[in-house]
Amino acid sequence: MSSPVAGAAVRSGRGRGGPGRPAGRFPAGRFPAGRSPAVAPGSWVVRSPVVRLPRAADSETADSLVRRVGRGAPRLGPVRLVAVDGPSGAGKSTFARVLLSALTAAGFHAALLGTDDFATWREPVGWWPRLRDGVLEPLARGRAGRYRRTEWPGGVPVPGAFVDVPVPEVLLLEGVSSGRRSVARRLSALIWMEPPDSATRLERAVLRDGAETRPELVRWQRFERVWFRSDRTGQRADFVLRG
């Protein structure tokens, strides 16, 4: 059994084979229906007023967001739940780790949980009840959560170790579908990583997960396009960052 500590990712690294790697709303108006916010390369866009910050990997960007998260109301019981969502290869995991470090440095008891601990090639988003029932609902009641992560020995998904999730002040939930519509009312902030072109994303993902995963990644990214078009995650985001 494992248990996260303040400022630590609620997961461990895993071998190649899986889809990805280890890993009150702010007052503002919404973008017009059917339109995505315009995003300059390397900038944040906050719904209203518009604020532009440095590149995703810059600590200054994370520090600025920490101040905004700190002003947001907890909406998952005592927890500020912050989703970092976007397509594969957009830079979610990298920025989530930077943001985790910034939150910890600012004195927050923060933890990072990645959807890679749940998702498989065959079940890209249908695993959600395991996260909801095992982690989110207990945290909403002020109680520690627990889940069993997916591990990939030999590139095959199997049930792995149980992970305990103590109640943090801020929980970063990072990964594809982390900001899905069904959890919107529980989010203190939704961060959307604006992806580069599909070819660049694919090559990033192949470099991360291994050349043997390319066929699965192609299918995965095809699924993502349909999912995000339906869920409208990017259009609902509080912050947009070019990865």
Secondary structure, DSSP 8 states (H G I E B T S, - for coil): -B---TTEESS----TTSSS------S-----TT------TT-EEESSS------TT-HHHHHHHHHHHHHS---BTTBEEEEEE--TTSSHHHHHHHHHHHHHHTT--EEEEEGGGT--SS-SSTTHHHHIIIIIHHHHTT--EEEEEEE-GGG--EEEEEEEE---SEEEEESTTTT-GGGGGGEEEEEEEE---HHHHHHHHHHHH-GGGHHHHHHHHHHHHHHHHHH-HHHH-SEEEE-
